[in-house]
């Protein structure tokens, strides 16, 4: 049993001890979640009764690996923008290519980014790289504050040092740095709009960010694309003039509803508004980015730390198409290789903002796997090595009683301008992107034994 396993077992014993058996502390915890907007559609975001713990060594490895991979993604993105051949492998729509060609006015394509990792003991495997918008960062910070002072965690802290991780401040700092580059030294205080399609309930995690930005002295509004108008070089939502937009709408979602003459895109092309993340980040978000990064011939001149991070932590990935593909030192017929290695492979849509299905090989028999492969040849798909999920016990309250369930844990560090600062965890029965009543965000703490 590792030190981390021992710590988790100790925490679970605390929950089962006499002071906590009546579960009254859970009711207080849940009331605090409701009071701090940590619910969605009437459902609490965290049904779990313990945080997710990572050791300092795991966190240091996460930071080192994450920052090396983000640097490699940015490097590959620049190569792709300069090479029509590489850009074609990204399988972009023509409008996405046009938007990617626009200089955003600042250096890094991803001001904010998020990784989805599987961590177990000394191993770390990347499931995906998200450059569209942060998810769970504000929620996790709020949950960390609540859990840190709840009774079982306070007792646990007698034996262990816990370090909270928050992303709100580094997120705002990164936005302001990007705007400073964009504004070329102008000493203006940007008015910030957070752009998203508003959901039916009207609730958004970004209400928490909006309130934080306002508390820090920045005028901030949540707006939808339909509200925007562009006149005389000024982008507005009603009477609110906008200098800086944080974009929570993917290019594909946007282009399904609007044309390239939309006010947002006019202002972007005219360099009248700073958009974070830029539309170039769409390239990084495509699954085909991993296909480029795991092609050793393309990364041969990358710095050694980036090549090491790619080799050790990214799943081998290739765009699904007929022909030869490299696999380590071998050259294989890609379609035949996919047919013969169903148990270890996954077929994924190149862009997750589609209705296309992900096919996990071991869940299929030979016949349905061949049908999945035929479908993957008709639409933009990649094939990837399957990353084995990390599963561990998490405590929940079920019908007023303590219950332990084995859950999958996806650790999701956030990075700002290439530097990791903040981390959340998604806990579920079947992995990130899935829903069940026993799924949600768990606050994430770095754990160290006290001397």
C-alpha positions, 0 to 999 in steps of 0.5 A: 500500500502506497503512502497515498493509499494509506492516507485515503484509507485513514480519511475513510476511517474518519468518515466511518467513526462515531462523530460523523456517522449521523451525516449531519455534517454532510447537510451543512456541506451541501447547504454551503454548496448551494449558497456558493452557486456550486450546483447546476440545474438543482443538482450539486456539482460534488456528490462525493464526501472526500477531495481527490488527493495528489502527492507533491511528487505527482503534482510536480510531475504533472506540472513538468509534463503538462508545461512541456506538452503545452509548449510542444502543442504550440510549437506544432501549431505554428508548424501547421500554420506554415505548412499547407500539408500539415494543416490539411491533416488537421481536417479543418473546415475552410472557415476554420482555416480562414479564422486560424489565419488571422493574427490574434495580436498576442503570442501564445495561441492558448492563453488558457488550456486544460489537460485531462490526465490519468494518474496512478502512482508514478504513471501519468497518461494524457487522455486529451488536450482542451484549448476551447475553454476551462471547465470546472476551474471556478467550481473546483476552487469554491469546492476546495474552500468549502471542503478544507474547513469541513469537520472530517477534513479538519480532523484529517489535517491533524495528520496531513498537510493539504494545499489548495489549488485555485485558478481564478487569479492566474486566469485573470492575470493571463487574460490581462497579459494577453490584452496588454500584448494585443493593445500594444502598450495602451494603458487602458483597463479592458472591459471584459465579455465572456461569450457563451451560448446561454443554457435553458437554466441560465446558470453558468460556471462563468458567473463565478468568474464574472463576479470575481473579475468585477470584484477585482475592478474589471467591468465584466458581462456574460453575453451571447453571440446574438447580442453583439453588434459592431459599428464604427470600430466598436464591438458592443452588447447593448450599451456595453462596449467590449475590449476583451472577449473570453470565448466559450463558443467553439468555432464549429458551434459558432459557424453552424449558426452564423456566417463569417460576416458576424460582428464578432468576426468582423471586429476580430479581423479588424483587430478591434477586439482581443479574443481569448482563446484565439481561433487558432486554438481550434487546431490544438483542440482537434484530436489530429494534433496528437497524430502530428505530435506522435509522428516522430519525424515531425518532432525530431527537432523539438527540445528533448523535454518535449519529445520525452513528454510526448513519448512517455505520456501521449497515446499513439494517434493517427488520422484514420485513412487508407495507407501506411502509418508509422508505429514505433520503428515499424510501418504498418497498413493502418486500416489492417492494424486497426482491424487486428488490434481492436482490444487496445484501440479507440476510434474518436471523432477529430472534433468532439463538437459533433454528434459522431460516436466514440468507439472503444474497441474492447466494447465491440465484437469483430463485426461491430468493430469493422462497421465502426471502422467503415464509419470512421473512414467516412468522417474525420476520425482518429485512432488512438491507443486506449488509456486504461482508466484509473479507478479508486473508491470514493465515499458518497451519501446514498439515501442518508447513509455512507456508501463507497463506490469505485469511480474513475478519476480524471485529473484536469490541470489548468494552464495559463500562458503555458504555465500550470496553475490550478487543478480540478478532478472529474470523478465518474463511473465511466470517465470525463464527458459522461453523466451519471447521478454519481458523477461530478467535480471533486476538489483537488488537494496536494497532500503531504504527511506532517512530520 
